[in-house]
């Protein structure tokens, strides 16, 4: 068991995750208001949009308009997501206000790769080789690997730590061929199969092979275990998590409509606070932004803190 981290880096993905899955159109001004409010909460990383095909993802047809309207804030990195060269070119138009970085995205489940991308694992490796070259040609570093379905898969079942290690090794090989150095690894619980013991075993196997490689976690709350899994990660020394304010978004691969998406940002921050781990996030302010998000989307979000409030707020009242 590693020492608890002194500080955790929270990567907020609520705007991108949430607005791409909402059924109704969300006004551009509301998206920008939410992002700018998040930037005032002490968060340092906010994923603001997806540069994707507007026909397939109409919720982000206004990605350019959102980026154009953002108010840059010192110390806050605005990032975006793209899946091909067209999306990258759209993102490059905002290189003055977005932090652009490249990665190698793989899945530990061959069945998920086929279902999600209509590719075999080998075909996806070839695609990552091409994508890596495109990033490098544009001067964008490729320094991270992301492994989807790292703890289990609806289409393939249990995923062993050995399968995760092999997937990371495949990504390392792609990076090495291109002369890239990988210094970040993200393990994603894409379909909500993770449990604390799976987190322990998966991280343990990866660290045995690459003991100095920092690992971040992208946790889904599909079965209500995201906070328990985050706790396991924290006890293993994980210092970076992907989250969404209010629990914005959902999981299209969960197997049931309306399944929760990422761990709620405010719930992770509360967990860290109660464990004596700093995040730099103003939790009470963040909860208010979660309530704003709920008003914007027009329906209840998964976060319990939107309704319950923080413990420190009640401690102040009691005092």
Secondary structure as GFF3:
##gff-version 3
##sequence-region A 1 319
A	DSSP	beta_strand	9	12	.	.	.	ID=ss1
A	DSSP	alpha_helix	14	19	.	.	.	ID=ss2
A	DSSP	alpha_helix	28	38	.	.	.	ID=ss3
A	DSSP	beta_strand	45	51	.	.	.	ID=ss4
A	DSSP	three_ten_helix	58	60	.	.	.	ID=ss5
A	DSSP	alpha_helix	63	69	.	.	.	ID=ss6
A	DSSP	beta_strand	77	82	.	.	.	ID=ss7
A	DSSP	alpha_helix	85	92	.	.	.	ID=ss8
A	DSSP	beta_strand	102	107	.	.	.	ID=ss9
A	DSSP	alpha_helix	110	117	.	.	.	ID=ss10
A	DSSP	alpha_helix	121	137	.	.	.	ID=ss11
A	DSSP	beta_strand	142	148	.	.	.	ID=ss12
A	DSSP	alpha_helix	161	178	.	.	.	ID=ss13
A	DSSP	beta_strand	184	188	.	.	.	ID=ss14
A	DSSP	alpha_helix	196	209	.	.	.	ID=ss15
A	DSSP	beta_strand	215	218	.	.	.	ID=ss16
A	DSSP	alpha_helix	226	235	.	.	.	ID=ss17
A	DSSP	beta_strand	240	243	.	.	.	ID=ss18
A	DSSP	three_ten_helix	245	247	.	.	.	ID=ss19
A	DSSP	alpha_helix	265	274	.	.	.	ID=ss20
A	DSSP	alpha_helix	283	297	.	.	.	ID=ss21
A	DSSP	alpha_helix	305	308	.	.	.	ID=ss22
A	DSSP	alpha_helix	311	318	.	.	.	ID=ss23
###
